[in-house]
Amino acid sequence: MSRHEHLLLDGPDGKIEVFVEGHEDPQGIALIAHPHPLFGGTADNKVVTTLARAFRERGCITLRPHFRGVGGSEGEHDHGEAETEDLLALHDWARRRYAGCVTPAGGPLPPPLPIYLAGFSFGAYVTTRLAQRLAAAGDPARWLVLVGTAAGFVEGMRRYETEAVPADTLVIHGSEDETVRLANVLAWAQPIGLPVVVVPGADHFFHRRLHLLRDIIQRAWAGAHP
C-alpha cells in the first residue's frame, strides 16, 4: 500500500512543492520532472502521472515536484538552470530521508536505494542536466526515462542544448509530436548512439496512447533489470 504526501521542502530559492507516493517495500526512488511551467506544465500532467505509476508498479517511491513558479513552489522560471538546482536539492533530501528505510533491525547498513530519473518535454531536458550533475558527483542515476525530450529548436522559438545521457537511457517520442519534432530528437541522439523508441501516430502529449507509454516502460524495465 502506498502513502501519499504533499510536502513543501526548502530549496535554493524558496519552497519546492512535491507530491510523494511511497511504497511498503521500496526498491528505488524515482524523481519525475514535468513539462514547461510557462506553457501549463504541472506535476499532474498525464504523462508525468503515467511515468510515476509505471515506477511505482516496479516498487519505487515516486517524487513529482512542481518547478519554481508552479503551485506552491517559489522562485521564478530560469530556463532549466535553477530548475536543475532545485531537483538536485530534492534528490539530496530524498537520499537523506530514505537512507535507512530498508535497514533491517540490528543488521548492517544496506546500499542506498537506486535513484531513477524521468522527465517529460522540458522536464526531460532538465533531467539530462541533473543526470550529468549526479554522475559528476559520483552518485549516478540507475536509469533514465525521457519522453518528448525538448531538444534543438522547439515551439515558441526556444532552443535546448540537451545533455548527453547514458546509452541505456529509454527515450520515447511520438511520430506526430507537434511541439518537439522527431527530427530534433534524432539529431540529438545520433551523435551519442542513443536508440529512440518511436510511437506511431502519437502527439506530444500521447493522447489515447498513454497505455502504450506505460507498456514500453514496463518492457524496458525487464530488460534493464534482468
N, CA, C and O of each residue as an XYZ file, in Angstrom:
904
protein
N       0.846     -1.195      0.000
C       0.000      0.000      0.000
C       0.882      1.245      0.000
O       1.829      1.336      0.780
N       0.574      2.197     -0.867
C       1.387      3.404     -0.944
C       0.863      4.478     -0.012
O      -0.313      4.478      0.352
N       1.732      5.386      0.368
C       1.363      6.509      1.213
C       1.587      7.790      0.418
O       2.670      8.018     -0.121
N       0.553      8.619      0.352
C       0.619      9.851     -0.418
C       0.932     11.015      0.519
O       0.321     11.159      1.578
N       1.884     11.834      0.114
C       2.250     13.011      0.894
C       2.342     14.227     -0.024
O       2.764     14.130     -1.176
N       1.942     15.350      0.509
C       2.073     16.643     -0.179
C       2.969     17.500      0.703
O       2.576     17.890      1.802
N       4.186     17.798      0.216
C       5.180     18.448      1.055
C       5.655     19.753      0.430
O       5.615     19.935     -0.787
N       6.106     20.656      1.301
C       6.791     21.874      0.888
C       8.192     21.822      1.502
O       8.353     21.945      2.716
N       9.193     21.639      0.651
C      10.561     21.453      1.110
C      11.395     22.694      0.820
O      11.094     23.457     -0.098
N      12.432     22.884      1.604
C      13.321     24.025      1.398
C      14.209     23.782      0.180
O      14.886     22.758      0.082
N      14.193     24.744     -0.748
C      15.047     24.687     -1.924
C      16.017     25.847     -1.942
O      16.033     26.646     -1.005
N      16.824     25.961     -2.977
C      17.817     27.032     -3.054
C      17.212     28.434     -3.020
O      17.840     29.361     -2.508
N      15.997     28.603     -3.559
C      15.373     29.925     -3.630
C      13.960     29.930     -3.087
O      13.110     30.684     -3.562
N      13.705     29.097     -2.097
C      12.370     29.055     -1.513
C      11.827     27.635     -1.476
O      12.562     26.665     -1.661
N      10.539     27.535     -1.237
C       9.903     26.241     -1.080
C       9.747     25.516     -2.423
O       9.525     26.133     -3.465
N       9.870     24.197     -2.360
C       9.605     23.332     -3.504
C       8.438     22.435     -3.118
O       8.506     21.686     -2.143
N       7.373     22.522     -3.893
C       6.210     21.670     -3.655
C       6.435     20.321     -4.341
O       6.803     20.262     -5.514
N       6.209     19.245     -3.595
C       6.446     17.915     -4.159
C       5.380     16.943     -3.675
O       4.960     16.977     -2.518
N       4.959     16.086     -4.577
C       3.995     15.043     -4.269
C       4.756     13.718     -4.194
O       5.376     13.274     -5.161
N       4.687     13.106     -3.015
C       5.443     11.881     -2.751
C       4.469     10.730     -2.584
O       3.504     10.816     -1.825
N       4.739      9.653     -3.304
C       3.943      8.435     -3.148
C       4.904      7.305     -2.798
O       5.764      6.921     -3.591
N       4.730      6.788     -1.587
C       5.664      5.808     -1.067
C       5.347      4.396     -1.503
O       4.442      4.157     -2.303
N       6.113      3.466     -0.959
C       5.924      2.045     -1.251
C       6.310      1.272     -0.003
O       7.281      1.614      0.672
N       5.539      0.213      0.307
C       5.790     -0.525      1.548
C       7.090     -1.322      1.503
O       7.668     -1.628      2.546
N       7.548     -1.656      0.304
C       8.814     -2.386      0.148
C       9.637     -1.692     -0.943
O       9.764     -2.214     -2.050
N      10.190     -0.527     -0.633
C      10.824      0.283     -1.683
C      12.055     -0.365     -2.292
O      12.929     -0.875     -1.591
N      12.098     -0.330     -3.614
C      13.232     -0.857     -4.360
C      14.037      0.260     -5.027
O      15.084      0.004     -5.621
N      13.552      1.483     -4.928
C      14.223      2.606     -5.548
C      13.455      3.888     -5.326
O      12.365      3.886     -4.754
N      14.033      4.981     -5.783
C      13.421      6.309     -5.687
C      13.392      6.890     -7.097
O      14.427      6.976     -7.758
N      12.214      7.285     -7.554
C      12.066      7.853     -8.895
C      11.677      9.319     -8.796
O      10.658      9.662     -8.196
N      12.487     10.172     -9.380
C      12.250     11.614     -9.410
C      11.771     11.984    -10.818
O      12.482     11.753    -11.796
N      10.590     12.548    -10.919
C       9.931     12.728    -12.214
C       9.624     14.207    -12.441
O       8.981     14.850    -11.612
N      10.091     14.741    -13.576
C      10.005     16.176    -13.860
C       8.946     16.471    -14.923
O       8.829     15.750    -15.914
N       8.182     17.536    -14.705
C       7.032     17.854    -15.561
C       7.390     18.809    -16.699
O       8.488     19.367    -16.712
N       6.478     19.005    -17.656
C       6.762     19.870    -18.817
C       6.824     21.354    -18.460
O       6.700     21.736    -17.297
N       7.016     22.174    -19.483
C       7.339     23.592    -19.324
C       6.313     24.345    -18.469
O       5.124     24.357    -18.788
N       6.778     24.974    -17.381
C       5.848     25.667    -16.477
C       5.170     26.884    -17.084
O       4.089     27.262    -16.633
N       5.769     27.510    -18.092
C       5.146     28.690    -18.697
C       4.120     28.321    -19.765
O       3.473     29.197    -20.339
N       3.973     27.040    -20.024
C       3.003     26.570    -21.014
C       2.048     25.554    -20.396
O       1.574     24.637    -21.068
N       1.776     25.729    -19.120
C       0.778     24.900    -18.448
C       1.288     23.612    -17.847
O       0.481     22.805    -17.384
N       2.590     23.378    -17.830
C       3.124     22.138    -17.282
C       3.025     22.071    -15.770
O       3.370     23.023    -15.071
N       2.549     20.933    -15.268
C       2.439     20.720    -13.824
C       2.798     19.273    -13.500
O       2.962     18.440    -14.392
N       2.915     18.998    -12.215
C       3.204     17.639    -11.751
C       2.022     16.702    -11.949
O       2.170     15.487    -11.815
N       0.848     17.248    -12.266
C      -0.341     16.424    -12.505
C      -0.561     16.125    -13.982
O      -1.578     15.538    -14.352
N       0.383     16.523    -14.826
C       0.290     16.197    -16.247
C       0.128     14.682    -16.416
O       0.726     13.904    -15.672
N      -0.675     14.271    -17.391
C      -0.993     12.841    -17.532
C       0.202     11.993    -17.916
O       0.290     10.832    -17.514
N       1.125     12.552    -18.688
C       2.341     11.794    -18.996
C       3.167     11.612    -17.718
O       3.711     10.536    -17.473
N       3.253     12.659    -16.919
C       4.023     12.590    -15.664
C       3.411     11.571    -14.710
O       4.135     10.770    -14.118
N       2.090     11.588    -14.551
C       1.463     10.630    -13.638
C       1.553      9.202    -14.176
O       1.610      8.247    -13.400
N       1.566      9.055    -15.501
C       1.765      7.725    -16.091
C       3.171      7.216    -15.787
O       3.348      6.047    -15.444
N       4.172      8.087    -15.912
C       5.532      7.716    -15.552
C       5.612      7.298    -14.082
O       6.226      6.285    -13.747
N       4.988      8.087    -13.218
C       5.022      7.775    -11.787
C       4.372      6.423    -11.511
O       4.893      5.624    -10.732
N       3.249      6.174    -12.144
C       2.567      4.893    -11.933
C       3.443      3.731    -12.372
O       3.525      2.720    -11.676
N       4.095      3.865    -13.517
C       4.959      2.792    -14.017
C       6.088      2.487    -13.045
O       6.428      1.322    -12.837
N       6.673      3.521    -12.447
C       7.761      3.297    -11.492
C       7.245      2.720    -10.177
O       7.905      1.879     -9.568
N       6.068      3.167     -9.736
C       5.512      2.595     -8.504
C       5.206      1.110     -8.678
O       5.374      0.318     -7.750
N       4.759      0.746     -9.864
C       4.467     -0.668    -10.121
C       5.718     -1.530    -10.075
O       5.632     -2.755     -9.979
N       6.876     -0.894    -10.144
C       8.142     -1.609    -10.021
C       8.792     -1.364     -8.668
O       9.992     -1.584     -8.506
N       8.017     -0.916     -7.709
C       8.494     -0.830     -6.337
C       9.190      0.449     -5.939
O       9.885      0.486     -4.924
N       9.016      1.502     -6.721
C       9.714      2.756     -6.420
C       8.861      3.735     -5.628
O       7.650      3.833     -5.830
N       9.511      4.452     -4.729
C       8.945      5.679     -4.168
C       9.011      6.729     -5.272
O      10.056      6.884     -5.903
N       7.928      7.449     -5.519
C       7.949      8.449     -6.585
C       7.803      9.857     -6.018
O       7.035     10.100     -5.087
N       8.566     10.775     -6.609
C       8.528     12.186     -6.239
C       8.209     12.998     -7.484
O       8.930     12.932     -8.480
N       7.117     13.768     -7.424
C       6.710     14.630     -8.540
C       6.726     16.080     -8.058
O       5.737     16.546     -7.493
N       7.820     16.798     -8.268
C       7.883     18.191     -7.823
C       7.235     19.142     -8.814
O       7.124     18.845    -10.003
N       6.814     20.272     -8.311
C       6.430     21.390     -9.155
C       7.663     22.261     -9.371
O       8.364     22.614     -8.422
N       7.917     22.600    -10.632
C       9.001     23.532    -10.897
C       8.675     24.896    -10.301
O       7.511     25.208    -10.049
N       9.694     25.697    -10.081
C       9.534     27.023     -9.477
C       8.494     27.845    -10.234
O       8.453     27.874    -11.464
N       7.655     28.512     -9.439
C       6.594     29.331    -10.012
C       5.307     28.588    -10.293
O       4.335     29.197    -10.739
N       5.270     27.279    -10.044
C       4.072     26.474    -10.267
C       3.540     25.988     -8.924
O       4.304     25.522     -8.079
N       2.221     26.098     -8.731
C       1.620     25.636     -7.486
C       2.242     26.312     -6.285
O       2.315     27.539     -6.214
N       2.690     25.502     -5.339
C       3.290     26.055     -4.128
C       4.788     26.239     -4.194
O       5.400     26.611     -3.193
N       5.403     25.991     -5.345
C       6.850     26.164     -5.470
C       7.199     27.625     -5.695
O       6.619     28.283     -6.559
N       8.144     28.128     -4.918
C       8.547     29.524     -5.002
C       9.679     29.717     -6.006
O      10.272     28.754     -6.491
N       9.965     30.980     -6.305
C      11.009     31.298     -7.265
C      10.451     31.565     -8.649
O       9.251     31.416     -8.882
N      11.321     31.960     -9.568
C      10.919     32.305    -10.928
C      11.555     31.355    -11.937
O      12.641     30.821    -11.713
N      10.871     31.163    -13.027
C      11.364     30.290    -14.095
C      12.748     30.748    -14.549
O      13.005     31.941    -14.710
N      13.647     29.756    -14.755
C      15.043     30.094    -15.083
C      15.567     29.254    -16.251
O      16.771     29.021    -16.358
N      14.671     28.804    -17.116
C      15.063     28.132    -18.367
C      15.899     26.881    -18.153
O      16.673     26.487    -19.025
N      15.743     26.262    -17.000
C      16.423     24.998    -16.717
C      17.630     25.105    -15.812
O      18.071     24.097    -15.260
N      18.180     26.304    -15.641
C      19.374     26.467    -14.807
C      19.043     26.246    -13.325
O      19.523     25.292    -12.713
N      18.225     27.130    -12.759
C      17.870     26.995    -11.349
C      16.983     25.774    -11.112
O      16.987     25.206    -10.020
N      16.224     25.370    -12.131
C      15.389     24.174    -12.002
C      16.244     22.939    -11.743
O      15.845     22.048    -10.992
N      17.415     22.885    -12.363
C      18.340     21.782    -12.106
C      18.797     21.790    -10.654
O      18.892     20.740    -10.019
N      19.079     22.975    -10.136
C      19.499     23.084     -8.730
C      18.382     22.629     -7.797
O      18.639     21.985     -6.779
N      17.139     22.967     -8.146
C      16.004     22.548     -7.325
C      15.881     21.026     -7.290
O      15.668     20.441     -6.229
N      16.017     20.384     -8.458
C      15.925     18.923     -8.497
C      17.094     18.281     -7.757
O      16.935     17.232     -7.133
N      18.252     18.901     -7.825
C      19.403     18.384     -7.087
C      19.140     18.458     -5.582
O      19.490     17.537     -4.845
N      18.527     19.548     -5.128
C      18.189     19.676     -3.708
C      17.169     18.625     -3.304
O      17.252     18.061     -2.213
N      16.206     18.359     -4.179
C      15.195     17.343     -3.885
C      15.821     15.946     -3.856
O      15.470     15.122     -3.012
N      16.737     15.688     -4.771
C      17.472     14.426     -4.757
C      18.213     14.243     -3.440
O      18.161     13.168     -2.842
N      18.900     15.281     -2.985
C      19.666     15.186     -1.743
C      18.741     14.959     -0.549
O      19.078     14.211      0.368
N      17.574     15.606     -0.563
C      16.586     15.393      0.509
C      16.132     13.942      0.519
O      16.060     13.319      1.579
N      15.825     13.400     -0.657
C      15.360     12.014     -0.733
C      16.435     11.048     -0.269
O      16.140     10.064      0.411
N      17.675     11.322     -0.630
C      18.778     10.476     -0.190
C      18.834     10.426      1.346
O      19.008      9.359      1.933
N      18.685     11.592      1.982
C      18.732     11.638      3.446
C      17.512     10.948      4.060
O      17.638     10.170      5.006
N      16.358     11.236      3.525
C      15.130     10.720      4.133
C      15.036      9.206      4.058
O      14.603      8.559      5.012
N      15.435      8.644      2.942
C      15.244      7.204      2.729
C      16.520      6.396      2.922
O      16.596      5.242      2.499
N      17.517      6.993      3.556
C      18.800      6.297      3.733
C      18.645      5.014      4.526
O      19.324      4.026      4.244
N      17.757      5.016      5.517
C      17.654      3.840      6.369
C      16.341      3.105      6.269
O      16.020      2.289      7.133
N      15.562      3.384      5.212
C      14.219      2.807      5.185
C      14.209      1.314      4.896
O      13.181      0.664      5.081
N      15.344      0.747      4.442
C      15.386     -0.694      4.201
C      16.401     -1.375      5.126
O      16.808     -2.510      4.878
N      16.799     -0.689      6.173
C      17.787     -1.249      7.094
C      17.125     -2.248      8.041
O      16.225     -1.862      8.787
N      17.534     -3.515      8.039
C      16.968     -4.475      8.986
C      17.397     -4.140     10.404
O      18.503     -3.647     10.625
N      16.522     -4.407     11.363
C      16.825     -4.106     12.757
C      18.088     -4.837     13.190
O      18.170     -6.063     13.114
N      19.056     -4.074     13.640
C      20.292     -4.653     14.123
C      21.217     -5.156     13.037
O      22.289     -5.684     13.331
N      20.818     -4.998     11.775
C      21.628     -5.514     10.677
C      22.557     -4.466     10.121
O      22.528     -3.312     10.546
N      23.381     -4.860      9.174
C      24.311     -3.903      8.568
C      23.578     -2.903      7.685
O      22.482     -3.176      7.195
N      24.179     -1.774      7.494
C      23.590     -0.743      6.648
C      23.604     -1.202      5.192
O      24.671     -1.510      4.661
N      22.446     -1.253      4.534
C      22.404     -1.704      3.143
C      22.858     -0.592      2.202
O      22.976      0.561      2.617
N      23.113     -0.927      0.947
C      23.439      0.127     -0.017
C      22.255      1.063     -0.186
O      21.115      0.653      0.031
N      22.495      2.301     -0.563
C      21.380      3.236     -0.743
C      20.453      2.776     -1.858
O      20.863      2.077     -2.783
N      19.212      3.180     -1.749
C      18.253      2.854     -2.802
C      18.701      3.481     -4.118
O      19.171      4.619     -4.123
N      18.567      2.769     -5.224
C      18.937      3.368     -6.508
C      18.016      4.525     -6.859
O      16.836      4.531     -6.509
N      18.574      5.495     -7.549
C      17.821      6.654     -7.998
C      17.470      6.484     -9.479
O      18.329      6.176    -10.305
N      16.200      6.690     -9.790
C      15.729      6.679    -11.171
C      15.262      8.091    -11.517
O      14.656      8.775    -10.692
N      15.547      8.510    -12.730
C      15.138      9.839    -13.180
C      14.245      9.708    -14.394
O      14.498      8.889    -15.277
N      13.199     10.519    -14.435
C      12.306     10.528    -15.585
C      11.824     11.951    -15.806
O      11.721     12.738    -14.865
N      11.531     12.273    -17.056
C      11.039     13.619    -17.346
C      10.296     13.649    -18.663
O      10.505     12.811    -19.540
N       9.428     14.628    -18.778
C       8.629     14.820    -19.973
C       8.852     16.224    -20.517
O       8.694     17.205    -19.790
N       9.222     16.326    -21.802
C       9.357     17.595    -22.514
C      10.450     18.460    -21.865
O      11.601     18.028    -21.795
N      10.119     19.662    -21.393
C      11.086     20.488    -20.670
C      11.656     19.725    -19.476
O      12.838     19.854    -19.154
N      10.813     18.932    -18.825
C      11.276     18.131    -17.697
C      12.322     17.119    -18.082
O      13.219     16.821    -17.293
N      12.222     16.573    -19.310
C      13.248     15.646    -19.790
C      14.567     16.374    -19.996
O      15.633     15.855    -19.664
N      14.487     17.574    -20.542
C      15.699     18.392    -20.727
C      16.390     18.648    -19.387
O      17.603     18.476    -19.273
N      15.628     19.054    -18.380
C      16.216     19.314    -17.062
C      16.766     18.021    -16.469
O      17.797     18.033    -15.796
N      16.085     16.914    -16.715
C      16.545     15.622    -16.210
C      17.911     15.257    -16.764
O      18.734     14.696    -16.040
N      18.177     15.563    -18.044
C      19.506     15.273    -18.599
C      20.581     16.082    -17.874
O      21.691     15.594    -17.662
N      20.251     17.311    -17.495
C      21.197     18.149    -16.771
C      21.450     17.595    -15.362
O      22.587     17.552    -14.890
N      20.370     17.174    -14.709
C      20.512     16.598    -13.371
C      21.333     15.314    -13.423
O      22.176     15.081    -12.557
N      21.094     14.486    -14.425
C      21.830     13.224    -14.541
C      23.325     13.474    -14.657
O      24.125     12.748    -14.067
N      23.702     14.491    -15.409
C      25.130     14.808    -15.531
C      25.709     15.272    -14.197
O      26.827     14.903    -13.835
N      24.948     16.079    -13.473
C      25.421     16.564    -12.175
C      25.622     15.400    -11.208
O      26.623     15.351    -10.494
N      24.678     14.466    -11.184
C      24.778     13.334    -10.266
C      25.945     12.429    -10.644
O      26.666     11.943     -9.772
N      26.128     12.204    -11.929
C      27.240     11.365    -12.372
C      28.578     11.992    -11.993
O      29.495     11.296    -11.557
N      28.687     13.307    -12.161
C      29.932     14.001    -11.822
C      30.214     13.948    -10.321
O      31.370     13.986     -9.898
N      29.140     13.859     -9.516
C      29.288     13.803     -8.061
C      29.514     12.379     -7.553
O      29.666     12.170     -6.349
N      29.538     11.398     -8.459
C      29.780     10.024     -8.055
C      28.555      9.276     -7.585
O      28.676      8.217     -6.970
N      27.373      9.808     -7.862
C      26.120      9.152     -7.466
C      25.186      9.090     -8.680
O      24.113      9.692     -8.662
N      25.588      8.365     -9.735
C      24.793      8.376    -10.959
C      23.430      7.718    -10.778
O      23.261      6.816     -9.957
N      22.471      8.181    -11.554
C      21.149      7.560    -11.552
C      21.247      6.149    -12.103
O      22.074      5.863    -12.969
N      20.400      5.276    -11.596
C      20.390      3.887    -12.064
C      19.860      3.782    -13.489
O      20.336      2.959    -14.270
N      18.859      4.627    -13.834
C      18.225      4.523    -15.151
C      17.467      5.808    -15.422
O      16.939      6.432    -14.500
N      17.412      6.207    -16.692
C      16.668      7.400    -17.114
C      15.582      7.003    -18.095
O      15.771      6.130    -18.942
N      14.437      7.667    -17.963
C      13.347      7.548    -18.937
C      12.969      8.956    -19.368
O      12.566      9.777    -18.544
N      13.100      9.236    -20.666
C      12.836     10.570    -21.204
C      11.730     10.473    -22.258
O      11.796      9.641    -23.163
N      10.726     11.322    -22.131
C       9.578     11.295    -23.041
C       9.398     12.684    -23.652
O       9.421     13.690    -22.944
N       9.219     12.728    -24.972
C       9.005     14.015    -25.643
C      10.121     14.999    -25.343
O       9.862     16.175    -25.087
N      11.349     14.532    -25.371
C      12.501     15.308    -24.894
C      12.693     16.610    -25.666
O      12.810     16.599    -26.892
N      12.725     17.723    -24.953
C      12.995     19.019    -25.575
C      14.443     19.042    -26.050
O      15.372     18.906    -25.253
N      14.626     19.216    -27.364
C      15.964     19.257    -27.950
C      15.920     20.131    -29.194
O      14.959     20.082    -29.963
N      16.960     20.929    -29.390
C      17.012     21.806    -30.556
C      15.972     22.910    -30.486
O      15.527     23.285    -29.401
N      15.584     23.432    -31.648
C      14.542     24.460    -31.705
C      13.181     23.815    -31.568
O      12.874     22.848    -32.265
N      12.359     24.347    -30.667
C      11.020     23.818    -30.461
C      10.012     24.952    -30.531
O      10.368     26.119    -30.689
N       8.750     24.581    -30.410
C       7.657     25.535    -30.492
C       7.898     26.726    -29.555
O       8.294     26.539    -28.405
N       7.662     27.930    -30.039
C       7.874     29.126    -29.241
C       9.262     29.709    -29.391
O       9.657     30.583    -28.619
N      10.020     29.229    -30.392
C      11.363     29.759    -30.671
C      12.295     29.596    -29.487
O      13.094     30.480    -29.178
N      12.180     28.444    -28.825
C      13.108     28.123    -27.747
C      14.131     27.121    -28.269
O      13.815     26.286    -29.117
N      15.351     27.207    -27.763
C      16.388     26.254    -28.181
C      16.957     25.551    -26.959
O      17.251     26.181    -25.943
N      17.106     24.252    -27.072
C      17.608     23.445    -25.971
C      18.879     22.707    -26.394
O      18.891     21.969    -27.379
N      19.931     22.922    -25.631
C      21.173     22.174    -25.807
C      21.124     21.019    -24.813
O      21.668     21.102    -23.712
N      20.472     19.963    -25.218
C      20.204     18.842    -24.328
C      21.470     18.029    -24.096
O      22.222     17.757    -25.033
N      21.702     17.644    -22.847
C      22.934     16.951    -22.471
C      22.931     15.506    -22.976
O      21.875     14.919    -23.210
N      24.118     14.953    -23.137
C      24.259     13.533    -23.449
C      23.835     12.708    -22.229
O      23.951     13.154    -21.088
N      23.345     11.501    -22.497
C      22.862     10.626    -21.429
C      23.445      9.228    -21.626
O      23.955      8.926    -22.705
N      23.380      8.363    -20.597
C      23.908      7.003    -20.733
C      23.233      6.227    -21.866
O      22.098      6.513    -22.247
N      23.954      5.249    -22.387
C      23.483      4.501    -23.550
C      22.244      3.668    -23.267
O      21.522      3.307    -24.197
N      21.982      3.354    -21.999
C      20.808      2.537    -21.683
C      19.570      3.381    -21.373
O      18.539      2.840    -20.972
N      19.661      4.691    -21.553
C      18.505      5.566    -21.328
C      17.363      5.196    -22.271
O      17.574      4.948    -23.458
N      16.151      5.164    -21.720
C      14.968      4.908    -22.540
C      14.415      6.244    -23.018
O      13.957      7.059    -22.218
N      14.462      6.461    -24.331
C      13.955      7.691    -24.941
C      12.729      7.328    -25.777
O      12.812      6.498    -26.683
N      11.597      7.952    -25.470
C      10.338      7.655    -26.164
C       9.819      8.936    -26.797
O       9.799      9.987    -26.156
N       9.402      8.849    -28.052
C       8.916     10.036    -28.751
C       7.775      9.662    -29.689
O       7.727      8.555    -30.225
N       6.867     10.600    -29.874
C       5.755     10.383    -30.783
C       6.116     10.780    -32.206
O       6.791     11.787    -32.423
N       5.669      9.993    -33.169
C       5.984     10.303    -34.567
C       5.331     11.590    -35.027
O       5.817     12.243    -35.951
N       4.209     11.963    -34.374
C       3.479     13.164    -34.775
C       3.599     14.278    -33.744
O       2.712     15.125    -33.627
N       4.685     14.274    -33.006
C       4.904     15.318    -31.993
C       4.990     16.674    -32.680
O       5.877     16.904    -33.502
N       4.069     17.570    -32.343
C       3.999     18.887    -32.975
C       4.771     19.948    -32.200
O       4.969     21.055    -32.702
N       5.207     19.630    -30.996
C       5.945     20.574    -30.160
C       7.450     20.375    -30.306
O       8.181     21.332    -30.563
N       7.908     19.159    -30.147
C       9.314     18.810    -30.380
C       9.339     17.811    -31.527
O       8.959     16.654    -31.351
N       9.772     18.239    -32.674
C       9.778     17.366    -33.843
C      10.686     16.159    -33.619
O      11.740     16.263    -32.992
N      10.261     15.036    -34.135
C      11.049     13.813    -34.015
C      12.453     14.010    -34.570
O      13.417     13.471    -34.029
N      12.570     14.778    -35.645
C      13.890     15.016    -36.245
C      14.839     15.680    -35.244
O      16.042     15.418    -35.272
N      14.316     16.533    -34.365
C      15.155     17.175    -33.347
C      15.771     16.145    -32.413
O      16.962     16.196    -32.105
N      14.949     15.221    -31.972
C      15.414     14.213    -31.015
C      16.387     13.252    -31.683
O      17.374     12.849    -31.069
N      16.124     12.882    -32.925
C      17.046     12.011    -33.639
C      18.400     12.700    -33.847
O      19.448     12.060    -33.750
N      18.372     13.989    -34.130
C      19.623     14.735    -34.306
C      20.418     14.797    -33.014
O      21.648     14.767    -33.044
N      19.732     14.884    -31.872
C      20.412     14.863    -30.568
C      20.939     13.472    -30.249
O      22.044     13.328    -29.726
N      20.153     12.450    -30.562
C      20.502     11.084    -30.174
C      21.586     10.469    -31.052
O      22.372      9.651    -30.575
N      21.641     10.844    -32.311
C      22.554     10.185    -33.245
C      24.027     10.276    -32.839
O      24.711      9.253    -32.865
N      24.544     11.443    -32.468
C      25.974     11.509    -32.134
C      26.369     10.688    -30.914
O      27.531     10.309    -30.770
N      25.417     10.413    -30.040
C      25.744      9.647    -28.833
C      25.287      8.191    -28.953
O      25.328      7.440    -27.978
N      24.847      7.794    -30.169
C      24.475      6.404    -30.405
C      23.314      5.932    -29.562
O      23.310      4.795    -29.089
N      22.323      6.796    -29.365
C      21.225      6.505    -28.459
C      19.976      6.075    -29.229
O      19.480      6.847    -30.049
N      19.451      4.873    -28.995
C      18.208      4.469    -29.655
C      17.022      5.318    -29.191
O      17.000      5.797    -28.057
N      16.054      5.497    -30.062
C      14.822      6.228    -29.747
C      13.646      5.333    -30.084
O      13.541      4.836    -31.205
N      12.762      5.124    -29.124
C      11.547      4.360    -29.355
C      10.488      5.330    -29.882
O      10.114      6.276    -29.189
N      10.008      5.100    -31.099
C       9.027      5.973    -31.741
C       7.660      5.314    -31.690
O       7.494      4.168    -32.107
N       6.674      6.057    -31.170
C       5.296      5.568    -31.103
C       4.531      6.139    -32.300
O       4.282      7.344    -32.343
N       4.156      5.307    -33.265
C       3.473      5.803    -34.465
C       2.157      6.498    -34.124
O       1.339      5.979    -33.365
N       1.976      7.671    -34.696
C       0.734      8.407    -34.513
C       0.613      9.194    -33.231
O      -0.366      9.916    -33.046
N       1.584      9.076    -32.338
C       1.482      9.765    -31.045
C       1.877     11.223    -31.173
O       2.866     11.549    -31.829
N       1.096     12.113    -30.539
C       1.443     13.525    -30.485
C       2.312     13.781    -29.254
O       2.737     12.846    -28.575
N       2.568     15.059    -28.977
C       3.475     15.389    -27.878
C       2.960     14.862    -26.535
O       3.749     14.437    -25.692
N       1.649     14.889    -26.337
C       1.062     14.519    -25.046
C       0.571     13.076    -25.006
O      -0.050     12.662    -24.027
N       0.842     12.312    -26.052
C       0.478     10.905    -26.104
C      -1.008     10.668    -25.848
O      -1.394      9.714    -25.173
N      -1.837     11.561    -26.405
C      -3.284     11.386    -26.266
C      -3.702     10.027    -26.813
O      -3.318      9.640    -27.916
N      -4.484      9.324    -26.034
C      -5.010      7.995    -26.378
C      -3.908      6.942    -26.532
O      -4.166      5.842    -27.022
N      -2.708      7.268    -26.125
C      -1.605      6.309    -26.224
C      -0.790      6.220    -24.930
O       0.335      5.720    -24.931
N      -1.356      6.699    -23.850
C      -0.650      6.615    -22.578
C      -0.426      5.165    -22.164
O       0.572      4.846    -21.518
N      -1.352      4.291    -22.534
C      -1.182      2.879    -22.192
C       0.035      2.287    -22.904
O       0.714      1.417    -22.358
N       0.313      2.763    -24.132
C       1.498      2.299    -24.846
C       2.762      2.793    -24.156
O       3.751      2.066    -24.056
N       2.722      4.022    -23.688
C       3.864      4.588    -22.974
C       4.191      3.738    -21.752
O       5.350      3.397    -21.517
N       3.183      3.404    -20.993
C       3.376      2.578    -19.801
C       3.908      1.192    -20.167
O       4.803      0.674    -19.498
N       3.364      0.592    -21.221
C       3.803     -0.740    -21.622
C       5.274     -0.737    -22.070
O       6.022     -1.666    -21.763
N       5.679      0.307    -22.793
C       7.065      0.407    -23.248
C       8.010      0.478    -22.052
O       9.061     -0.163    -22.047
N       7.639      1.251    -21.050
C       8.477      1.373    -19.856
C       8.572      0.036    -19.129
O       9.651     -0.358    -18.686
N       7.451     -0.656    -19.008
C       7.470     -1.933    -18.282
C       8.331     -2.968    -19.002
O       9.066     -3.715    -18.357
N       8.248     -3.019    -20.333
C       9.067     -3.977    -21.070
C      10.549     -3.608    -20.976
O      11.405     -4.476    -20.809
N      10.839     -2.310    -21.086
C      12.236     -1.876    -20.994
C      12.801     -2.128    -19.604
O      13.978     -2.463    -19.464
N      11.968     -1.969    -18.569
C      12.420     -2.240    -17.206
C      12.907     -3.674    -17.092
O      13.955     -3.930    -16.498
N      12.160     -4.604    -17.654
C      12.537     -6.006    -17.572
C      13.898     -6.240    -18.226
O      14.684     -7.059    -17.750
N      14.177     -5.519    -19.319
C      15.465     -5.672    -19.956
C      16.596     -5.023    -19.201
O      17.728     -5.508    -19.219
N      16.285     -3.903    -18.523
C      17.312     -3.168    -17.782
C      17.579     -3.756    -16.403
O      18.594     -3.448    -15.778
N      16.650     -4.619    -15.920
C      16.777     -5.208    -14.576
C      16.591     -6.713    -14.683
O      15.609     -7.241    -14.160
N      17.508     -7.426    -15.347
C      17.362     -8.866    -15.538
C      17.412     -9.626    -14.213
O      17.303    -10.852    -14.200
